[in-house]
C-alpha cells in the first residue's frame, strides 16, 4: 500500500475513534457555557471559571436534579424524629455539645433544645449530610433556564410514576433555575472567601449543605464562626450550632418567645407546618 494512503487510513481511523469522545466533551462544555458567560458578566473571573468547569468532576447531573422536582413535603415522615431512639440521640447530643449550645443560647437568646431539634431533623445531628455535589446540582439547575434540551434530560430522568405534570415542571424550572443561579453565585463567593474548592463541597440533592443544611446564600448572610478559628464551616458542630441560632435570631427569636411567634420564626427555616410542629415537639421532649 502507498505510504501516504496508509497514513491517511490511520488518520481517518483515529478521527472516527475520537469523534464520540469529542462530542461528549462538547456537550458537557455546552451544558454550562451560558452559565459561565453569565457568571463572567456578574464579575467572576473568566480564567478561574474555565478551570473550574473543565474539571472532570463538574458535570451536568440530570439524575440528582430530577429528585429536586420529585420532592414532596407530604411524603416526609416526621414521626421518626419523635421516636424514643431519636430523642435519646438528641439528649446525648445536648450533653456532648453543651458548651457550644449554651454559648449560642447565652449569646443569641435561642433555646439550645430548639437548636438541637433542628439539627436532629435536618441531618440526624450531622450523621446524614448528603453526598451530592453542590456545584453540580446548582449549576445543573441554573443551566435549565431557556434550554429545552437540558430540561428534557431532567424530565426523562424522572421515573414515569413519579413525574409531575409538564405544566408544573415548566413552572418549577422557570422559578428554580433563577433561584439556583443566585445560589450558585453565593456558593462560589463562599468558597472563595473560605479558600475551599467548590468541587469538594457535598450536600443534599436540593443544594443545602452542612450539619445545619444551609443554602449557600444563608451561609453568607447568617453563618457565623462558633469556635473562633476565623472561618465559617457548617460541617463543624460549633459553627453549625451558632449559625442556626443566628438564623433564628435574625428572624425574630427572643428569649421567652411565645408559641405563636416561635412557629413563625421556625417556619422561615422550612416552609412546612409538620416540620415546625416536629421541631417544637422535639424541643419540648428535650426540656422535659
C-alpha positions in Angstrom: 0.0 0.0 0.0 1.2 3.5 -0.8 2.8 5.0 2.4 0.6 8.2 2.1 -2.6 6.2 1.7 -1.6 4.1 4.7 -1.0 7.2 6.9 -4.3 8.6 5.6 -6.2 5.4 6.6 -4.7 5.5 10.1 -5.6 9.2 10.4 -9.2 8.6 9.4 -9.4 5.6 11.8 -8.2 7.8 14.7 -10.6 10.6 13.9 -13.5 8.1 13.8 -12.4 6.7 17.2 -12.1 10.1 18.7 -15.4 11.5 17.4 -17.7 10.2 20.1 -15.4 11.5 22.8 -15.1 14.9 21.2 -18.9 15.1 21.0 -19.2 14.2 24.7 -16.8 16.9 25.7 -18.5 19.5 23.6 -21.9 18.5 25.1 -20.5 18.8 28.6 -19.0 22.2 27.9 -22.2 23.3 26.2 -24.3 22.5 29.2 -22.6 25.2 31.3 -21.5 27.6 28.6 -24.3 30.1 29.2 -23.9 29.9 32.9 -20.2 30.7 32.6 -20.9 33.7 30.5 -23.5 35.0 33.0 -21.1 34.5 35.8 -18.4 36.4 34.0 -20.9 39.2 33.4 -21.6 39.2 37.1 -17.9 39.7 37.9 -16.5 36.2 38.3 -13.0 35.6 36.8 -13.2 34.0 33.4 -10.0 32.1 33.7 -11.0 30.6 37.1 -14.4 29.7 35.7 -12.8 27.9 32.7 -10.5 26.0 35.0 -13.4 25.1 37.4 -15.9 23.9 34.8 -13.2 22.0 32.9 -12.7 19.6 35.8 -14.0 16.1 35.0 -16.0 16.0 38.3 -18.0 19.0 37.2 -20.9 17.7 35.1 -24.5 18.3 34.2 -26.4 16.0 36.6 -30.0 15.2 35.5 -30.4 12.3 37.9 -29.8 14.4 41.0 -31.7 17.4 39.7 -34.7 15.2 38.9 -35.0 14.3 42.6 -35.4 18.0 43.2 -38.5 18.1 41.0 -40.0 14.9 42.6 -39.7 16.1 46.2 -43.0 16.2 48.1 -43.1 17.6 51.6 -46.2 15.5 52.3 -44.1 12.3 51.8 -41.7 13.2 54.6 -42.2 11.1 57.7 -41.5 13.4 60.6 -42.8 11.0 63.2 -39.5 9.2 63.2 -37.8 12.2 64.9 -40.2 11.8 67.8 -39.3 8.1 68.4 -37.6 7.3 71.7 -34.3 6.4 70.0 -34.2 9.7 68.2 -35.0 11.7 71.4 -32.2 9.8 73.2 -29.8 10.6 70.4 -30.7 14.3 70.7 -30.3 14.2 74.5 -26.8 12.7 74.1 -26.0 15.4 71.6 -27.1 18.0 74.1 -24.8 16.5 76.7 -21.8 16.2 74.3 -22.2 19.7 72.9 -23.5 21.5 76.0 -20.7 24.1 75.9 -21.3 25.2 72.3 -25.1 25.1 72.8 -25.1 27.1 76.0 -22.7 29.6 74.4 -25.1 30.1 71.5 -28.1 30.4 73.8 -26.4 33.0 76.0 -25.0 34.9 73.1 -28.1 34.8 70.8 -31.0 34.0 73.0 -32.1 30.9 71.2 -33.0 27.8 73.2 -30.4 25.1 73.0 -33.2 22.5 72.7 -34.6 24.2 69.6 -31.2 24.3 68.0 -30.7 20.6 68.8 -34.2 19.7 67.4 -33.4 21.5 64.1 -30.1 19.7 63.7 -31.8 16.4 64.5 -34.4 16.8 61.8 -32.1 18.3 59.2 -29.2 15.8 59.4 -29.7 13.5 62.3 -27.3 15.7 64.2 -24.7 15.5 61.5 -24.9 11.9 60.6 -26.7 12.3 57.3 -25.2 15.2 55.3 -25.9 14.1 51.8 -23.3 13.2 49.1 -24.4 15.2 46.1 -22.0 17.7 44.5 -23.5 21.1 45.4 -21.7 22.7 42.5 -23.1 20.2 40.0 -26.6 20.5 41.5 -26.8 24.3 41.4 -25.0 24.6 38.0 -27.3 22.0 36.5 -30.5 23.6 37.9 -29.3 27.0 36.7 -28.5 25.7 33.3 -32.1 24.6 32.7 -33.2 28.2 32.0 -34.1 28.6 28.3 -32.5 25.2 27.5 -35.2 22.7 26.3 -32.5 20.1 25.6 -31.3 20.0 29.2 -34.8 20.2 30.5 -35.7 17.1 28.5 -32.8 15.2 30.1 -34.1 16.0 33.6 -37.7 15.1 32.6 -36.5 11.8 31.2 -34.5 11.1 34.3 -37.7 11.0 36.4 -39.5 7.7 36.7 -42.8 7.9 34.9 -44.8 7.1 38.0 -43.1 10.0 39.9 -43.3 12.7 37.2 -45.2 15.8 37.9 -47.3 17.4 35.2 -45.5 19.1 32.4 -47.0 22.5 33.2 -45.9 22.2 36.8 -42.5 21.1 35.7 -42.1 24.1 33.4 -43.3 26.4 36.1 -40.8 25.0 38.6 -38.0 25.1 36.0 -38.7 28.8 35.5 -38.6 29.7 39.2 -35.9 27.3 40.4 -33.4 27.9 37.6 -33.2 31.6 38.6 -33.1 30.7 42.2 -30.3 28.2 41.6 -28.2 30.7 39.7 -28.3 33.1 42.6 -27.4 30.2 45.0 -24.5 29.2 42.6 -23.1 32.7 42.8 -23.3 32.5 46.6 -21.6 29.1 46.6 -18.7 30.5 44.6 -18.3 33.5 46.8 -18.4 31.5 50.0 -15.9 29.0 48.6 -13.6 31.9 47.6 -13.9 33.6 50.9 -13.1 30.5 52.9 -10.5 29.2 50.5 -12.4 26.0 49.7 -12.5 24.2 46.4 -16.2 24.3 45.4 -15.9 20.9 43.7 -15.2 19.4 47.2 -18.5 20.6 48.8 -21.1 17.9 49.2 -24.6 18.1 50.5 -28.3 17.4 49.7 -29.8 17.0 46.3 -31.5 20.3 46.8 -28.2 22.2 47.3 -28.2 22.5 51.1 -25.0 21.7 53.0 -23.5 21.1 56.3 -24.9 19.9 59.7 -27.5 22.7 59.6 -28.3 22.3 55.9 -28.0 25.9 54.9 -28.2 27.1 51.3 -25.1 29.0 50.3 -26.8 32.4 50.4 -27.8 31.7 54.0 -24.2 30.8 54.9 -23.1 34.2 53.6 -25.9 36.0 55.4 -26.4 34.1 58.7 -23.4 31.8 59.0 -21.1 32.7 61.9 -17.9 31.4 63.4 -18.8 29.5 66.6 -15.3 28.2 67.6 -13.3 31.4 67.0 -11.0 29.9 64.3 -11.8 32.7 61.9 -13.8 30.5 59.5 -17.4 29.6 59.0 -17.6 25.9 58.4 -21.1 24.4 58.7 -19.5 20.9 58.8 -18.1 21.8 62.2 -20.7 21.5 65.1 -19.8 24.7 66.9 -20.3 26.8 63.7 -23.5 24.9 62.7 -24.9 25.5 66.2 -24.1 29.2 66.3 -25.3 29.7 62.7 -28.7 28.1 63.4 -29.1 30.3 66.5 -28.1 33.4 64.5 -30.6 32.5 61.7 -33.5 32.2 64.2 -32.5 35.3 66.0 -32.4 37.4 62.8 -35.9 36.2 62.0 -37.2 37.4 65.4 -36.4 34.7 68.0 -36.1 36.1 71.5 -35.7 34.5 75.0 -39.1 33.6 76.3 -40.7 33.8 72.9 -44.4 32.7 72.8 -45.5 29.7 70.8 -47.2 31.6 68.0 -44.1 33.7 67.3 -41.8 30.7 67.7 -43.8 28.9 64.9 -43.5 31.9 62.6 -39.7 32.0 63.1 -39.1 28.3 62.6 -41.4 28.4 59.5 -38.7 30.5 57.8 -36.2 27.7 58.3 -38.5 25.2 56.4 -41.9 26.3 55.0 -43.7 23.3 56.3 -46.2 23.2 59.2 -45.4 19.5 60.0 -41.7 20.5 60.2 -42.5 23.3 62.6 -44.7 21.1 64.8 -41.9 18.4 64.9 -39.2 20.9 65.9 -41.3 22.3 68.8 -42.4 18.8 70.0 -38.8 17.5 70.0 -37.6 20.6 71.8 -40.3 20.1 74.4 -39.3 16.5 74.9 -35.7 17.6 75.4 -36.7 20.1 78.0 -38.9 17.6 79.9 
